[in-house]
Amino acid sequence: MPVSVSDRAAPQPGLIAAAHAPASAPKIALLYAAFGPYHAVRARAASLRQPIIAIEGSSQDSVHDWGALGETDGFQLVTLFPDGPVTARRTREVRARVFAALDEHRPDVLAVPGWAQHYALAMLEWARRHRVPAIMMSDSQEIDYPRTAIGEWIKRRVVRTCSAALVAGRRHIDYVEKLGLPRAHAFTGYDVVDNDHFSAGAARVHASGALSRIGLSLPEHYFLASARFVVTKNLGGLIHAYASYRRQAGAQAWSLVILGDGELRGGLEGQITQLGLGDSVILAGYKSYDELPAYYGLAGAFVHVSTTEQWGLVVNEAMAAGLPVIVSERCGCAPELVEDGANGYIIDPFKSETLVEAMTRIASPECDRAAMAARSREIIAQWGPEKFANGLEQAARIALDNPHKGGALDGGVLWLLSQLK
């Protein structure tokens, strides 16, 4: 079964992390549905510690338009389906490609994203057949969605086949522990971004000042939000709260700039018109990875008010760019990244008044936004790609010390799920 070495960033066949990592380090196969800039920077950081074989289901993501990866130095990128999304492929075909790639590269440890997708289940099935330890990578929280007894029972069976976990934060450790993984086998650092990309980009627009602002048609003072236009991002709630804030702030009110696009755009446009916010709310559209830092750099504060959010990487981005942040308590990142009153505020996304109060405080002339921005930078400095690399290394060590997990029932459930997906 042919498997393609990706040419999206022109890596050379055979170029693997062993060029950087110690020769004795275990080889780790790192799987994602599609590799984007966020995944590549993690793989590069990890490749300094152990050889990394990066496996993507396809070069196309069904949600994000990643574009070119840039550098893939230090790790080999293998694409299972170069000609279309992996999510559109039949289970049997996905399983065959996953098995072929792993048979060829023979990793010592597998790092698998979650427990739901057919490509992840196929990877876990291969690991069990070949007695190779697996690391579960997850940013699921128990509070994300309503849970059912049967669903959680099935999930426990799958998690029990893994030896360790690399998760996002403390809530995520709590959840994998509840699903049966020993707490000492779970490590944080799964959800990180390239902090330097966002801090450097913000610094560039600061240096050019008004020229950058004029070039991007941005107001002098604005709150920034960046999200897909879907229900869970609660953009309608944000616009409603912003209208209340604006009525209270009067002539001193900041504008609101929202980046992104999606199925709810028409409804949001109608809401903006109905509330008379056409001159103060800007729907700036989807922005590429390289465009994002400029919008962060010119903003006064960042707002993320999702009702369901496993982590919230946009908060990492905003903090790396040096912004105070207003973050929903439902976001997995809130306990780790937001110190209430120090670098921002944690709000209840179901209570509009908490968001209005936070926006009013941050936009106030009395607010020391420079101090809040500095604290954001200090906090996020501990959540860069090296944290991912460290967490993966620790999880791999635990996995190799505890290689064979789960019983016959767990293996049977895993096999059945891998056939059904």
C-alpha positions as CSV (number, residue, x, y, z in Angstrom):
1,M,0.0,0.0,0.0
2,P,1.7,3.2,-1.1
3,V,2.2,6.0,1.4
4,S,3.4,9.4,0.3
5,V,6.2,11.4,1.8
6,S,4.6,14.9,1.7
7,D,5.9,17.5,-0.7
8,R,3.8,20.3,0.8
9,A,7.0,21.8,2.3
10,A,9.4,19.9,0.1
11,P,10.9,17.6,2.8
12,Q,13.6,15.2,1.7
13,P,12.7,11.5,1.9
14,G,14.5,10.0,4.8
15,L,14.9,13.3,6.7
16,I,14.0,12.4,10.2
17,A,14.5,13.8,13.6
18,A,17.6,11.6,14.3
19,A,19.6,14.4,12.7
20,H,18.9,16.3,16.0
21,A,17.8,13.9,18.6
22,P,20.1,11.5,20.5
23,A,20.6,8.2,18.6
24,S,19.4,6.2,21.6
25,A,16.1,8.1,21.9
26,P,12.9,6.2,21.1
27,K,11.3,6.9,17.7
28,I,7.8,8.4,18.1
29,A,5.1,8.4,15.4
30,L,3.0,11.5,15.8
31,L,-0.4,11.5,14.1
32,Y,-2.8,14.3,13.2
33,A,-5.6,14.5,10.7
34,A,-3.7,17.2,8.8
35,F,-0.4,19.0,9.7
36,G,-0.7,22.7,9.9
37,P,1.7,25.3,11.3
38,Y,0.5,24.6,14.8
39,H,1.4,20.9,14.5
40,A,4.6,21.4,12.6
41,V,6.1,23.7,15.3
42,R,5.3,21.0,18.0
43,A,6.9,18.3,15.9
44,R,10.1,20.4,15.3
45,A,10.4,21.0,19.0
46,A,9.9,17.4,19.8
47,S,12.4,16.3,17.2
48,L,15.2,17.9,19.3
49,R,14.6,15.2,21.9
50,Q,13.7,12.1,19.9
51,P,13.2,11.0,16.3
52,I,9.7,12.0,15.1
53,I,7.8,10.4,12.2
54,A,4.9,12.8,11.6
55,I,1.9,11.1,10.0
56,E,-1.0,13.1,8.6
57,G,-4.2,11.7,7.4
58,S,-4.2,14.1,4.4
59,S,-2.8,17.4,3.3
60,Q,-6.2,18.9,3.4
61,D,-8.0,19.8,6.6
62,S,-11.9,19.7,6.6
63,V,-12.0,22.8,8.9
64,H,-8.9,24.8,8.4
65,D,-7.2,26.0,5.3
66,W,-3.6,25.6,6.5
67,G,-1.8,26.2,3.3
68,A,2.0,25.6,3.1
69,L,3.7,24.3,6.2
70,G,6.9,26.1,5.9
71,E,9.9,24.2,7.3
72,T,9.7,20.5,8.2
73,D,13.4,20.2,9.1
74,G,14.0,17.7,11.8
75,F,11.1,15.4,11.1
76,Q,9.7,13.3,8.3
77,L,6.2,14.1,7.2
78,V,4.2,11.2,5.8
79,T,0.8,11.8,4.1
80,L,-1.6,8.9,4.0
81,F,-4.0,10.4,1.4
82,P,-2.3,13.3,-0.6
83,D,-5.4,13.7,-2.8
84,G,-8.2,14.4,-0.3
85,P,-9.4,14.6,3.3
86,V,-8.9,11.5,5.4
87,T,-12.4,12.0,6.9
88,A,-13.9,11.3,3.5
89,R,-12.2,7.9,3.2
90,R,-13.7,4.5,4.0
91,T,-12.6,2.8,7.2
92,R,-11.0,-0.1,5.5
93,E,-8.9,2.1,3.3
94,V,-7.8,4.3,6.2
95,R,-6.9,1.3,8.3
96,A,-4.8,-0.2,5.5
97,R,-2.9,3.1,5.0
98,V,-2.2,3.5,8.7
99,F,-1.0,0.0,9.0
100,A,1.3,0.4,5.9
101,A,2.9,3.6,7.3
102,L,3.5,2.1,10.7
103,D,4.8,-1.2,9.3
104,E,7.3,0.8,7.2
105,H,8.6,3.1,9.9
106,R,8.3,0.8,13.0
107,P,8.1,3.5,15.7
108,D,8.9,2.6,19.4
109,V,5.9,4.7,20.7
110,L,2.7,6.0,19.1
111,A,1.2,9.4,19.9
112,V,-2.5,9.3,19.0
113,P,-5.0,12.2,18.8
114,G,-8.0,11.2,20.8
115,W,-10.3,8.3,20.8
116,A,-13.0,9.0,18.2
117,Q,-11.7,9.2,14.7
118,H,-11.1,6.1,12.5
119,Y,-7.5,7.0,11.8
120,A,-6.7,7.2,15.6
121,L,-8.5,4.0,16.3
122,A,-6.6,2.3,13.5
123,M,-3.3,3.5,15.0
124,L,-4.3,2.2,18.4
125,E,-5.2,-1.2,16.9
126,W,-1.8,-1.4,15.2
127,A,-0.1,-0.6,18.5
128,R,-2.0,-3.3,20.3
129,R,-1.2,-5.9,17.6
130,H,2.5,-5.1,17.7
131,R,2.8,-4.5,21.4
132,V,4.0,-1.0,20.9
133,P,3.0,1.5,23.7
134,A,0.6,4.3,22.9
135,I,0.2,7.8,24.2
136,M,-3.2,9.3,24.1
137,M,-3.2,13.0,23.1
138,S,-6.3,14.8,24.2
139,D,-7.8,18.2,25.1
140,S,-11.2,16.9,26.1
141,Q,-12.7,18.1,29.3
142,E,-15.6,16.4,31.1
143,I,-17.7,19.6,30.9
144,D,-17.4,19.9,27.1
145,Y,-20.6,18.0,26.3
146,P,-23.3,15.9,28.1
147,R,-21.9,12.5,28.9
148,T,-23.7,9.2,28.8
149,A,-22.9,6.1,30.9
150,I,-22.5,3.8,27.8
151,G,-20.4,6.4,26.0
152,E,-18.0,6.8,28.9
153,W,-17.8,3.1,29.4
154,I,-16.7,2.6,25.8
155,K,-14.3,5.5,26.1
156,R,-12.7,3.9,29.2
157,R,-12.1,0.7,27.3
158,V,-10.2,2.7,24.6
159,V,-8.2,4.8,27.0
160,R,-7.2,1.7,29.0
161,T,-5.2,0.5,25.9
162,C,-2.9,3.5,26.3
163,S,0.1,3.7,28.6
164,A,0.3,7.4,29.0
165,A,-1.4,10.7,28.0
166,L,-0.3,14.1,26.7
167,V,-3.1,16.5,27.5
168,A,-3.8,20.2,27.5
169,G,-4.2,21.2,31.2
170,R,-5.4,20.3,34.6
171,R,-9.0,19.8,33.7
172,H,-7.9,17.4,31.0
173,I,-5.8,15.4,33.4
174,D,-8.8,15.1,35.7
175,Y,-10.8,13.7,32.8
176,V,-8.3,11.1,31.6
177,E,-7.9,10.0,35.2
178,K,-11.6,9.5,35.5
179,L,-11.4,7.4,32.3
180,G,-9.0,5.1,34.0
181,L,-5.5,6.4,33.2
182,P,-3.3,6.8,36.3
183,R,-2.8,10.5,37.1
184,A,1.0,10.1,37.2
185,H,0.9,8.9,33.6
186,A,-0.6,12.2,32.3
187,F,1.4,15.2,31.2
188,T,0.4,18.7,30.0
189,G,1.6,20.7,27.0
190,Y,-0.6,19.3,24.2
191,D,-2.1,22.7,23.2
192,V,0.7,25.2,22.4
193,V,1.5,27.6,19.5
194,D,4.6,29.2,18.1
195,N,4.8,32.1,20.5
196,D,7.6,33.7,18.5
197,H,5.5,33.9,15.4
198,F,2.8,36.0,17.2
199,S,5.1,38.1,19.3
200,A,7.4,39.0,16.4
201,G,4.4,39.8,14.1
202,A,2.9,42.0,16.8
203,A,6.1,43.8,17.3
204,R,6.4,44.6,13.6
205,V,3.1,46.3,13.4
206,H,3.8,48.2,16.6
207,A,7.0,49.5,15.0
208,S,5.1,50.8,11.9
209,G,2.3,52.2,14.1
210,A,-0.4,54.2,12.2
211,L,0.7,53.0,8.8
212,S,-0.2,49.4,9.6
213,R,-3.5,50.4,11.2
214,I,-4.5,52.4,8.1
215,G,-3.4,49.7,5.7
216,L,-5.6,47.1,7.5
217,S,-8.5,49.6,7.9
218,L,-8.6,49.1,11.6
219,P,-9.9,51.5,14.3
220,E,-7.6,53.1,16.8
221,H,-9.0,51.1,19.8
222,Y,-10.7,47.7,19.5
223,F,-11.5,44.4,21.1
224,L,-10.5,41.5,19.0
225,A,-12.2,38.1,18.6
226,S,-11.1,35.3,16.3
227,A,-13.2,32.2,15.8
228,R,-15.1,30.0,13.3
229,F,-18.7,31.3,13.0
230,V,-20.4,28.3,14.7
231,V,-22.8,28.2,17.6
232,T,-20.3,27.1,20.3
233,K,-18.1,30.2,19.7
234,N,-21.0,32.3,21.1
235,L,-20.4,35.2,18.8
236,G,-24.0,36.3,18.9
237,G,-23.6,36.5,22.7
238,L,-20.5,38.6,22.3
239,I,-22.2,41.0,19.9
240,H,-25.2,41.3,22.3
241,A,-22.9,42.1,25.3
242,Y,-20.8,44.5,23.2
243,A,-24.0,46.5,22.4
244,S,-24.6,46.8,26.1
245,Y,-21.0,47.8,26.7
246,R,-21.2,50.4,24.0
247,R,-24.3,52.0,25.4
248,Q,-22.6,52.3,28.8
249,A,-19.3,53.6,27.5
250,G,-20.7,56.1,25.1
251,A,-18.2,58.1,23.0
252,Q,-15.3,56.4,24.7
253,A,-16.3,52.9,23.5
254,W,-13.8,50.7,21.7
255,S,-14.8,49.0,18.4
256,L,-15.1,45.3,18.0
257,V,-13.2,43.4,15.3
258,I,-14.1,39.7,14.6
259,L,-11.9,37.5,12.5
260,G,-13.2,34.3,10.9
261,D,-16.1,33.1,8.8
262,G,-18.6,30.3,8.7
263,E,-22.2,29.2,8.5
264,L,-23.6,31.9,10.9
265,R,-22.2,34.9,9.1
266,G,-25.5,36.0,7.7
267,G,-27.2,35.8,11.0
268,L,-24.4,37.8,12.7
269,E,-24.6,40.5,10.0
270,G,-28.3,40.8,10.6
271,Q,-27.8,41.1,14.4
272,I,-25.2,43.8,13.9
273,T,-27.6,45.8,11.7
274,Q,-30.6,45.3,14.1
275,L,-28.5,46.6,17.0
276,G,-27.3,49.6,15.0
277,L,-23.6,48.5,15.3
278,G,-22.7,48.8,11.7
279,D,-20.1,51.5,12.4
280,S,-18.5,49.8,15.4
281,V,-18.4,46.0,14.7
282,I,-16.2,44.9,11.9
283,L,-16.4,41.3,10.5
284,A,-12.9,41.3,8.9
285,G,-13.2,37.7,7.5
286,Y,-10.9,34.8,7.6
287,K,-7.2,35.6,8.0
288,S,-4.3,33.3,7.2
289,Y,-1.7,32.2,9.8
290,D,0.7,34.8,8.5
291,E,-1.9,37.6,8.7
292,L,-3.1,37.0,12.2
293,P,-0.2,38.6,14.2
294,A,-0.9,42.1,12.8
295,Y,-4.5,42.0,14.0
296,Y,-3.5,40.9,17.4
297,G,-0.7,43.5,17.5
298,L,-3.0,46.4,16.9
299,A,-5.8,45.3,19.3
300,G,-6.3,46.6,22.8
301,A,-7.6,43.3,24.2
302,F,-8.7,39.9,23.1
303,V,-12.1,38.3,23.8
304,H,-13.0,34.6,23.6
305,V,-16.5,33.7,25.0
306,S,-17.1,30.1,23.8
307,T,-19.8,28.0,25.5
308,T,-17.8,24.9,24.6
309,E,-14.1,25.0,24.0
310,Q,-11.6,22.2,24.7
311,W,-8.8,24.7,25.1
312,G,-8.7,27.8,22.9
313,L,-5.4,28.2,21.0
314,V,-6.5,31.7,20.0
315,V,-5.9,32.8,23.6
316,N,-2.3,31.5,23.4
317,E,-1.9,33.6,20.3
318,A,-3.3,36.7,21.8
319,M,-1.2,36.4,24.9
320,A,2.0,35.8,22.9
321,A,1.2,39.0,21.0
322,G,1.0,40.8,24.3
323,L,-2.8,41.3,24.9
324,P,-4.9,41.3,28.0
325,V,-7.6,38.6,27.6
326,I,-11.2,38.1,28.5
327,V,-11.9,34.3,28.4
328,S,-14.9,32.1,29.0
329,E,-14.8,29.9,32.0
330,R,-15.8,27.0,29.7
331,C,-12.5,27.3,27.9
332,G,-10.0,24.6,28.9
333,C,-7.2,27.1,28.9
334,A,-8.8,29.4,31.5
335,P,-7.3,27.9,34.6
336,E,-3.8,27.8,33.2
337,L,-3.6,31.0,31.1
338,V,-5.8,33.6,32.8
339,E,-5.0,35.1,36.2
340,D,-8.2,37.0,36.9
341,G,-7.4,40.7,37.3
342,A,-3.7,40.2,36.5
343,N,-3.6,39.5,32.7
344,G,-7.4,39.6,32.1
345,Y,-10.7,38.3,33.3
346,I,-12.5,34.9,33.3
347,I,-16.3,35.4,32.6
348,D,-19.4,33.3,32.5
349,P,-20.5,33.1,28.8
350,F,-24.1,32.6,29.8
351,K,-24.2,35.8,31.8
352,S,-23.8,38.8,29.5
353,E,-23.3,41.2,32.4
354,T,-20.0,39.5,33.3
355,L,-18.6,40.1,29.8
356,V,-19.9,43.7,29.8
357,E,-18.1,44.4,33.1
358,A,-14.8,42.9,31.9
359,M,-14.9,44.9,28.7
360,T,-15.6,48.1,30.6
361,R,-12.8,47.5,33.0
362,I,-10.2,46.7,30.4
363,A,-11.1,49.7,28.2
364,S,-11.1,52.1,31.1
365,P,-8.4,54.8,31.1
366,E,-7.6,53.6,34.7
367,C,-6.7,50.1,33.5
368,D,-3.0,49.3,33.4
369,R,-3.1,47.4,30.2
370,A,0.7,47.5,29.8
371,A,1.0,45.6,33.1
372,M,-1.7,43.1,32.0
373,A,0.0,42.6,28.6
374,A,3.4,42.0,30.3
375,R,1.8,39.4,32.6
376,S,0.2,37.7,29.5
377,R,3.7,37.4,28.0
378,E,5.1,36.0,31.2
379,I,2.5,33.3,31.5
380,I,2.5,32.2,27.9
381,A,6.3,32.0,27.9
382,Q,5.8,28.8,29.9
383,W,3.4,27.4,27.3
384,G,5.5,27.3,24.1
385,P,6.5,24.4,21.8
386,E,9.2,23.3,24.3
387,K,6.4,22.4,26.7
388,F,4.9,20.1,24.2
389,A,8.3,18.5,23.6
390,N,8.8,18.0,27.3
391,G,5.4,16.5,27.9
392,L,5.8,14.2,25.0
393,E,9.2,13.0,26.2
394,Q,7.9,12.4,29.7
395,A,4.8,10.5,28.4
396,A,7.1,8.4,26.1
397,R,9.3,7.4,29.0
398,I,6.3,6.3,31.0
399,A,4.8,4.5,28.1
400,L,8.0,2.5,27.5
401,D,8.1,1.6,31.1
402,N,4.5,0.4,31.0
403,P,4.2,-0.9,27.5
404,H,1.3,-3.4,27.4
405,K,-2.0,-2.0,28.6
406,G,-5.6,-3.1,28.7
407,G,-7.2,-6.5,28.8
408,A,-9.1,-8.7,26.3
409,L,-12.3,-6.8,26.7
410,D,-10.6,-3.4,26.0
411,G,-8.9,-4.9,22.9
412,G,-12.2,-6.3,21.7
413,V,-14.0,-2.9,22.1
414,L,-11.1,-1.2,20.3
415,W,-11.2,-3.7,17.4
416,L,-15.0,-3.3,17.1
417,L,-14.9,0.5,17.0
418,S,-12.1,0.5,14.4
419,Q,-14.4,-1.5,12.1
420,L,-17.4,0.6,12.7
421,K,-16.0,4.1,12.2
